[in-house]
Amino acid sequence: MEKDSLQQLWDVIGLRYKSHPWHGVEIGEDAPEIVTAFIEVVPTDTVKYEVDKKSGYLKVDRPQKFSNIIPSLYGFIPQTYCGNEIADFCMQHAQREGIVGDDDPLDICVLTERAIIHGDLLVQAVPIGGLRMIDGGEADDKIIAVLKGDDVYKNWKDIGDCSEAILNRLKHYFLTYKQGPDEIEPNCEITHVYGREEALEVIRRSRQDYRNKFGDISRKLSVAILEAINYGQSWQQAFKEHSH
């Protein structure tokens, strides 16, 4: 099948089926400077949602047991993965050993002036920095970004533009969102708050981790479709010959 015909087939599939938000949504042509972000949780949520990796639908991860409220839109960057590249980068900067990736897509916090009242949506985000978080020995970076075109935050270019109050809210949420009132030692720690250039490198490495883990999914699916078509044509030909 020619390339144009295959693209037409993909276009038709796109009209019929919903894309998986992790694997089927493009990160964006301007990545890593501007990225697509899939939002799972918003500040008004009293339940923590996350995408079901198999189906792509949002599922309830857990009800928020305590008073923790996420202070921004929160989700992940499609077609990213936290594996060896992210783990090595974390160990290099944190000067630690034995850290691994968390096997999830790269998390992102998106700041906006506007009240967005539900998740399960895509936004365009401009990374300005990040939090280097280690959760139980796993690298669990949180990219900090602003909503593209936001009237209040659109002039923020680097983490230095972010107020200390907002950073403290983000840090407090992630350091305590898994911690019960009777737990003295938190499972999570934030070793660094880093700026835009380092955030862009984290995104680049997470994309490489994704390629290392999953390869070119579009190409794999295209090959699978072609094989199915060829199998169907061969079966039809065999059926005709048998009928004669």
VMD Tcl script that draws the C-alpha trace (Angstrom):
set ca {
  {0.00 0.00 0.00}
  {1.34 3.42 -0.95}
  {2.14 6.04 1.67}
  {-0.78 8.30 0.69}
  {-3.22 5.40 0.85}
  {-1.90 4.41 4.27}
  {-2.34 7.99 5.50}
  {-5.91 7.97 4.22}
  {-6.49 4.77 6.18}
  {-5.10 6.38 9.34}
  {-7.33 9.42 8.77}
  {-10.40 7.18 8.58}
  {-9.35 5.28 11.72}
  {-8.96 8.64 13.46}
  {-12.57 9.50 12.63}
  {-13.84 6.24 14.09}
  {-11.67 5.61 17.13}
  {-10.40 7.74 20.00}
  {-6.61 7.97 20.23}
  {-4.87 6.65 23.32}
  {-3.72 9.81 25.18}
  {-0.29 8.36 25.95}
  {0.57 6.65 22.68}
  {-1.82 8.04 20.08}
  {-1.50 11.78 20.75}
  {1.43 13.68 19.24}
  {3.69 15.63 21.59}
  {3.71 18.50 19.09}
  {5.94 19.78 16.29}
  {7.50 22.47 18.54}
  {8.48 20.10 21.35}
  {10.19 20.39 23.74}
  {9.73 24.20 23.75}
  {5.93 23.79 23.46}
  {4.34 20.46 24.32}
  {0.94 18.87 24.29}
  {-0.15 17.90 27.80}
  {-2.94 15.51 28.71}
  {-4.62 16.78 31.89}
  {-5.80 14.17 34.36}
  {-6.47 16.24 37.50}
  {-7.53 19.85 38.13}
  {-7.44 21.86 41.40}
  {-11.14 21.30 42.15}
  {-10.87 17.50 42.06}
  {-11.32 15.66 45.36}
  {-10.40 12.40 43.64}
  {-7.04 11.67 42.03}
  {-7.55 10.40 38.50}
  {-4.98 8.87 36.21}
  {-5.05 7.36 32.77}
  {-5.51 3.62 32.50}
  {-2.44 2.54 30.54}
  {-4.20 -0.27 28.69}
  {-7.46 1.39 27.62}
  {-6.50 5.07 27.65}
  {-9.55 6.02 29.71}
  {-9.32 7.97 32.94}
  {-9.75 5.89 36.07}
  {-9.98 6.65 39.77}
  {-6.54 6.22 41.28}
  {-7.69 7.05 44.79}
  {-9.95 9.48 46.63}
  {-7.97 12.28 48.23}
  {-7.89 11.15 51.85}
  {-6.53 14.38 53.26}
  {-6.59 18.11 52.55}
  {-4.07 18.06 49.69}
  {-5.24 20.06 46.69}
  {-3.21 20.11 43.48}
  {-2.40 23.81 42.86}
  {-2.28 23.52 39.05}
  {-3.51 21.45 36.16}
  {-1.72 18.11 36.38}
  {-1.15 15.35 33.88}
  {1.53 14.00 31.55}
  {3.26 14.60 28.25}
  {2.24 12.09 25.55}
  {4.86 9.82 23.98}
  {7.28 10.23 26.88}
  {8.52 7.61 29.34}
  {10.66 7.68 32.47}
  {13.26 4.96 32.03}
  {17.04 4.69 32.05}
  {17.73 8.09 30.45}
  {15.65 9.90 33.07}
  {17.10 7.79 35.88}
  {20.70 8.46 34.76}
  {20.03 12.19 34.51}
  {18.50 12.19 37.99}
  {21.45 10.28 39.49}
  {23.91 12.60 37.78}
  {22.34 15.75 39.23}
  {21.25 14.37 42.59}
  {24.59 12.56 43.04}
  {22.81 9.38 44.03}
  {23.08 5.74 43.05}
  {20.45 3.08 42.51}
  {17.68 5.30 41.14}
  {15.40 3.91 38.43}
  {12.72 5.43 36.26}
  {9.12 5.10 37.43}
  {7.94 3.48 34.16}
  {5.32 6.20 33.63}
  {4.97 9.06 31.16}
  {6.61 12.33 32.21}
  {4.42 14.34 34.60}
  {3.64 18.01 33.99}
  {2.05 20.81 36.04}
  {0.43 23.52 33.92}
  {-0.19 26.94 35.47}
  {-3.10 29.01 34.23}
  {-5.16 31.94 35.41}
  {-8.38 30.39 34.18}
  {-10.50 27.87 36.07}
  {-10.53 24.64 34.08}
  {-13.05 22.49 35.88}
  {-12.37 19.00 34.56}
  {-9.57 16.87 33.21}
  {-9.48 14.41 30.30}
  {-8.43 17.15 27.90}
  {-5.41 18.33 25.93}
  {-3.67 21.68 26.38}
  {-0.65 23.35 24.87}
  {1.97 24.07 27.52}
  {5.25 26.01 27.62}
  {7.82 24.43 30.01}
  {9.63 26.88 32.30}
  {11.28 24.50 34.78}
  {10.72 21.48 36.95}
  {11.01 19.65 40.24}
  {13.49 16.80 40.54}
  {11.49 14.43 42.69}
  {12.52 11.00 43.92}
  {9.67 8.77 45.04}
  {10.75 5.59 46.79}
  {13.97 5.37 44.79}
  {12.29 6.21 41.47}
  {12.92 9.31 39.38}
  {9.59 11.13 39.20}
  {10.26 14.56 37.68}
  {7.49 17.14 37.57}
  {7.79 19.55 34.68}
  {6.43 23.03 35.48}
  {4.81 24.81 32.54}
  {2.43 27.64 31.75}
  {-0.64 27.40 29.56}
  {0.20 28.72 26.11}
  {-1.35 32.16 25.61}
  {-2.47 32.56 29.23}
  {-2.93 36.29 29.94}
  {-1.29 36.18 33.37}
  {1.47 33.60 32.85}
  {2.32 33.98 29.16}
  {5.37 36.17 29.90}
  {6.92 33.63 32.25}
  {9.90 32.14 30.42}
  {11.93 30.48 33.19}
  {11.50 29.18 36.71}
  {12.84 32.46 38.09}
  {9.64 34.13 36.89}
  {7.57 31.79 39.06}
  {6.69 33.18 42.49}
  {8.04 31.50 45.60}
  {4.47 31.02 46.85}
  {3.46 28.94 43.81}
  {6.65 26.86 43.99}
  {6.08 26.21 47.69}
  {2.52 25.07 47.00}
  {3.68 22.67 44.32}
  {6.48 21.30 46.49}
  {4.20 20.91 49.50}
  {1.60 19.02 47.47}
  {4.02 16.50 46.02}
  {5.87 15.99 49.30}
  {2.68 15.24 51.20}
  {0.08 13.88 48.76}
  {0.91 10.27 49.64}
  {1.70 10.86 53.30}
  {-0.77 10.00 56.06}
  {-1.06 12.06 59.25}
  {0.61 9.32 61.29}
  {3.58 8.99 58.90}
  {6.63 10.93 60.07}
  {9.00 10.22 57.20}
  {7.76 11.14 53.70}
  {8.29 8.71 50.84}
  {9.02 11.54 48.42}
  {11.79 14.11 48.30}
  {12.55 17.02 46.01}
  {16.28 17.43 45.53}
  {16.25 20.34 43.07}
  {14.11 23.01 41.48}
  {15.52 23.51 37.99}
  {15.06 25.97 35.15}
  {13.83 25.90 31.58}
  {16.92 24.49 29.84}
  {17.14 21.56 32.22}
  {13.41 20.95 31.85}
  {13.80 20.79 28.07}
  {16.59 18.25 28.48}
  {14.41 16.13 30.78}
  {11.69 16.15 28.11}
  {14.21 15.18 25.40}
  {15.47 12.28 27.51}
  {11.95 11.11 28.28}
  {11.22 11.04 24.54}
  {14.33 8.94 24.00}
  {13.23 6.62 26.80}
  {9.87 6.30 25.04}
  {11.54 5.39 21.75}
  {13.78 2.89 23.54}
  {10.80 1.29 25.26}
  {8.11 1.33 22.58}
  {9.88 2.08 19.30}
  {7.92 3.77 16.51}
  {4.36 2.81 17.38}
  {2.85 4.40 14.26}
  {5.19 2.36 12.09}
  {4.44 -0.83 14.01}
  {0.70 -0.27 13.61}
  {1.12 0.50 9.92}
  {3.02 -2.75 9.41}
  {0.35 -4.64 11.35}
  {-2.41 -3.11 9.20}
  {-0.56 -3.99 5.99}
  {-0.01 -7.55 7.18}
  {-3.71 -7.86 8.03}
  {-4.69 -6.52 4.61}
  {-2.28 -8.87 2.85}
  {-3.54 -11.79 4.92}
  {-7.13 -10.92 4.03}
  {-6.29 -10.69 0.34}
  {-4.45 -14.02 0.45}
  {-7.37 -15.66 2.23}
  {-9.83 -14.30 -0.35}
  {-7.65 -15.56 -3.19}
  {-7.37 -19.00 -1.59}
  {-11.12 -19.12 -1.08}
  {-11.75 -18.28 -4.75}
  {-9.32 -20.95 -5.93}
  {-10.88 -23.53 -3.62}
  {-14.37 -22.62 -4.86}
  {-13.33 -23.23 -8.46}
}
mol new
graphics top color blue
foreach p $ca { graphics top sphere $p radius 0.5 }
foreach p [lrange $ca 0 end-1] q [lrange $ca 1 end] { graphics top cylinder $p $q radius 0.2 }
display resetview
